[in-house]
């Protein structure tokens, strides 16, 4: 996705996209320390609680650490996969063999960029490689591997990060804001970004789900529905072909 100068791009994803007026704010939002990164940066974890539902999000990588929800019989379970502490996420994100990006914000560019290069406005840009010959999910120091500024908002938490011009090889000073809200069991994730230079951008969340609860077995009987009229296939190296 190409982004021009000074636009406001808004992308929305979530388990259930339901418009809720903030006037109905009833979700309890709290925070506490979650440890420190290897360079000593303090990290927090936010807890969003609404009745039997609880989501925990850390400002390290914007990771959804847990999402507890009752099943049809009222039994609660954590339906996302991940680690119990910050060290687990840091180690996974910096695994030289490649991590799993558990629950994290992915950026600047989700999925693979072939050979770690792209051309925009006649200029060629080179990115660090972390997936064989390709750059995956923003490279080895993408949005999943940085500490975001965080503040509580109605029903949730808002994270902001400034990726400076040239960061990981991408053009433009890019300010990205990601807001998580929890209302009546619906976890909503909203993305917005502004840039001062033409650039490329493809944001997403990388949570893994097991609706029976983490550690309860495989997900081979799960059914995923995507309400999309078109999709782009990938080639043998998982590079999008651009066809629709």
C-alpha positions as CSV (number, residue, x, y, z in Angstrom):
1,X,0.0,0.0,0.0
2,X,1.5,3.3,-1.1
3,X,0.9,6.3,1.2
4,X,1.3,9.9,0.0
5,X,2.4,12.9,2.0
6,X,0.4,14.0,5.0
7,X,-2.7,11.7,4.6
8,X,-4.6,10.2,7.5
9,X,-4.9,6.5,6.8
10,X,-7.3,4.6,9.0
11,X,-7.4,0.8,9.0
12,X,-9.7,-1.2,11.3
13,X,-9.4,-4.9,12.3
14,X,-10.7,-6.9,15.2
15,X,-12.5,-10.0,16.4
16,X,-15.8,-8.2,15.9
17,X,-16.0,-4.8,14.3
18,X,-18.8,-3.2,16.2
19,X,-19.3,0.6,16.5
20,X,-19.7,1.5,20.2
21,X,-20.2,5.0,21.5
22,X,-17.5,6.0,23.9
23,X,-20.3,7.4,26.1
24,X,-21.0,3.8,27.1
25,X,-17.5,3.4,28.5
26,X,-17.7,0.8,31.3
27,X,-14.5,-1.1,30.7
28,X,-12.0,-0.9,33.6
29,X,-8.5,0.0,32.4
30,X,-5.4,-0.5,34.6
31,X,-1.7,-0.7,34.0
32,X,1.3,-2.1,35.8
33,X,5.1,-2.7,35.1
34,X,5.9,-5.6,32.8
35,X,9.7,-5.5,33.0
36,X,12.5,-3.9,31.0
37,X,13.9,-4.4,27.6
38,X,17.6,-5.4,27.3
39,X,18.5,-1.7,26.9
40,X,16.7,-0.8,30.1
41,X,13.5,0.7,28.7
42,X,10.6,0.2,31.1
43,X,7.6,-1.6,29.6
44,X,4.0,-1.6,30.9
45,X,1.1,-4.0,30.5
46,X,-2.5,-2.8,30.3
47,X,-5.5,-4.7,31.5
48,X,-8.9,-4.1,29.9
49,X,-11.7,-5.7,31.9
50,X,-15.4,-5.8,31.0
51,X,-17.4,-8.3,33.1
52,X,-16.1,-11.8,32.3
53,X,-13.9,-10.5,29.5
54,X,-10.3,-9.4,29.9
55,X,-7.6,-8.3,27.4
56,X,-4.0,-7.6,28.3
57,X,-1.9,-5.5,26.0
58,X,1.7,-4.5,26.5
59,X,3.3,-1.4,24.9
60,X,6.3,-3.6,23.9
61,X,5.3,-4.3,20.3
62,X,1.6,-3.6,21.0
63,X,1.3,-7.3,21.8
64,X,-2.0,-8.8,22.8
65,X,-0.6,-10.9,25.7
66,X,-3.9,-12.5,26.6
67,X,-7.6,-12.4,25.8
68,X,-9.8,-14.2,28.3
69,X,-13.4,-14.9,27.3
70,X,-16.0,-17.5,28.5
71,X,-17.1,-20.3,26.2
72,X,-20.7,-21.3,25.5
73,X,-20.8,-22.9,28.9
74,X,-19.4,-19.9,30.8
75,X,-16.0,-21.5,31.3
76,X,-13.3,-18.8,30.8
77,X,-10.2,-19.4,28.7
78,X,-7.3,-17.4,27.2
79,X,-7.8,-17.7,23.5
80,X,-4.6,-16.2,22.2
81,X,-1.1,-17.7,22.3
82,X,2.0,-16.2,23.7
83,X,4.3,-15.9,26.7
84,X,3.8,-15.2,30.4
85,X,6.5,-12.5,30.7
86,X,8.3,-9.9,28.7
87,X,11.5,-11.9,28.4
88,X,9.7,-14.6,26.4
89,X,8.6,-12.0,23.8
90,X,11.9,-10.3,23.6
91,X,13.7,-13.6,23.1
92,X,11.3,-14.7,20.4
93,X,11.4,-11.4,18.6
94,X,15.2,-11.5,18.5
95,X,15.6,-15.2,17.6
96,X,18.2,-15.3,14.8
97,X,16.2,-18.2,13.3
98,X,13.1,-16.1,13.1
99,X,10.4,-15.5,15.7
100,X,6.6,-16.1,15.6
101,X,5.6,-12.4,16.1
102,X,3.1,-13.5,18.8
103,X,0.2,-11.0,19.2
104,X,2.3,-8.1,17.9
105,X,1.7,-5.0,15.8
106,X,3.3,-5.7,12.4
107,X,4.9,-2.8,10.5
108,X,6.0,-0.9,8.7
109,X,5.1,-3.6,6.2
110,X,3.3,-6.9,6.9
111,X,4.2,-10.0,4.9
112,X,7.2,-10.3,2.6
113,X,8.9,-7.8,0.4
114,X,10.8,-9.8,-2.3
115,X,14.6,-9.5,-2.1
116,X,14.1,-6.6,0.5
117,X,13.8,-4.0,-2.2
118,X,11.0,-1.8,-3.7
119,X,10.9,1.2,-6.0
120,X,8.7,4.2,-5.2
121,X,8.6,7.5,-7.2
122,X,11.6,6.3,-9.2
123,X,13.8,5.6,-6.2
124,X,14.9,2.2,-5.1
125,X,14.9,1.4,-1.4
126,X,16.8,-1.5,0.3
127,X,15.6,-3.2,3.5
128,X,17.3,-5.5,5.9
129,X,16.6,-9.2,5.2
130,X,15.2,-11.5,7.9
131,X,13.5,-14.2,5.9
132,X,16.0,-15.7,3.5
133,X,16.2,-13.3,0.5
134,X,13.2,-11.4,1.7
135,X,12.2,-8.7,4.3
136,X,9.4,-10.0,6.5
137,X,7.0,-8.0,8.7
138,X,9.2,-4.8,8.7
139,X,12.5,-6.6,9.2
140,X,14.4,-7.7,12.3
141,X,13.5,-4.4,14.1
142,X,9.9,-3.9,13.1
143,X,7.0,-2.5,15.1
144,X,6.8,-5.7,17.0
145,X,10.2,-5.1,18.5
146,X,10.0,-1.5,19.9
147,X,8.4,0.2,22.9
148,X,5.4,2.3,22.1
149,X,4.1,5.4,24.0
150,X,0.9,4.4,25.8
151,X,-2.0,6.1,27.3
152,X,-5.4,4.9,28.6
153,X,-8.5,5.9,26.7
154,X,-12.2,5.2,27.0
155,X,-12.6,1.4,27.1
156,X,-9.0,0.8,26.3
157,X,-5.5,1.9,25.6
158,X,-3.9,3.9,22.7
159,X,-0.3,3.3,21.5
160,X,1.8,5.7,19.4
161,X,5.2,5.2,17.7
162,X,7.3,7.5,15.5
163,X,9.3,5.6,12.9
164,X,11.8,8.1,11.6
165,X,12.8,8.7,7.9
166,X,15.2,5.9,6.9
167,X,14.2,3.6,9.8
168,X,14.7,0.0,8.6
169,X,15.2,1.5,5.1
170,X,11.7,3.0,4.7
171,X,11.2,6.6,3.6
172,X,9.3,9.2,5.6
173,X,8.7,10.1,9.2
174,X,5.8,7.9,10.0
175,X,3.7,8.4,13.1
176,X,1.4,5.4,13.8
177,X,-1.3,5.2,16.4
178,X,-3.0,1.9,17.4
179,X,-6.0,1.9,19.7
180,X,-7.3,-1.2,21.5
181,X,-10.8,-1.2,23.0
182,X,-12.9,-3.9,24.7
183,X,-16.6,-3.6,25.0
184,X,-19.1,-6.4,25.6
185,X,-16.6,-9.0,24.7
186,X,-15.6,-7.3,21.4
187,X,-11.9,-6.6,21.1
188,X,-11.4,-3.8,18.5
189,X,-8.1,-2.7,17.0
190,X,-7.9,0.6,15.1
191,X,-4.9,1.8,13.1
192,X,-4.1,5.3,11.9
193,X,-0.9,6.8,10.5
194,X,0.5,10.0,9.0
195,X,3.7,10.5,7.0
196,X,5.6,13.5,5.6
197,X,6.9,11.7,2.6
198,X,5.6,9.1,0.1
199,X,6.1,5.7,1.6
200,X,4.6,2.2,1.7
201,X,2.6,0.9,4.6
202,X,0.8,-2.4,5.5
203,X,-0.2,-2.7,9.2
204,X,-1.8,-5.7,11.0
205,X,-1.9,-7.7,14.2
206,X,-0.2,-11.1,14.4
207,X,-2.2,-12.9,17.1
208,X,-2.6,-16.6,17.1
209,X,-6.0,-17.9,18.3
210,X,-7.2,-21.1,19.8
211,X,-10.9,-20.7,20.7
212,X,-10.8,-23.7,23.0
213,X,-8.0,-22.0,25.0
214,X,-4.3,-22.0,24.7
215,X,-2.7,-25.4,25.4
216,X,-5.9,-27.2,24.6
217,X,-4.7,-28.9,21.4
218,X,-4.7,-28.0,17.7
219,X,-7.1,-25.7,15.8
220,X,-7.7,-28.0,12.8
221,X,-11.5,-27.9,13.4
222,X,-11.6,-24.1,13.6
223,X,-13.4,-22.3,10.8
224,X,-12.3,-18.8,9.7
225,X,-14.5,-16.5,7.7
226,X,-13.1,-13.5,5.9
227,X,-15.6,-11.0,4.5
228,X,-13.7,-10.0,1.4
229,X,-14.8,-9.7,-2.2
230,X,-11.2,-10.1,-3.5
231,X,-7.8,-11.5,-2.4
232,X,-4.3,-11.6,-3.8
233,X,-2.6,-15.0,-4.1
234,X,1.0,-15.7,-3.2
235,X,3.7,-17.5,-5.1
236,X,5.8,-20.4,-4.0
237,X,7.9,-18.1,-1.8
238,X,4.8,-16.6,-0.2
239,X,5.3,-13.3,-2.0
240,X,2.0,-11.6,-3.1
241,X,1.6,-11.7,-6.8
242,X,-0.5,-8.5,-7.0
243,X,-3.3,-10.2,-8.8
244,X,-6.8,-9.7,-7.5
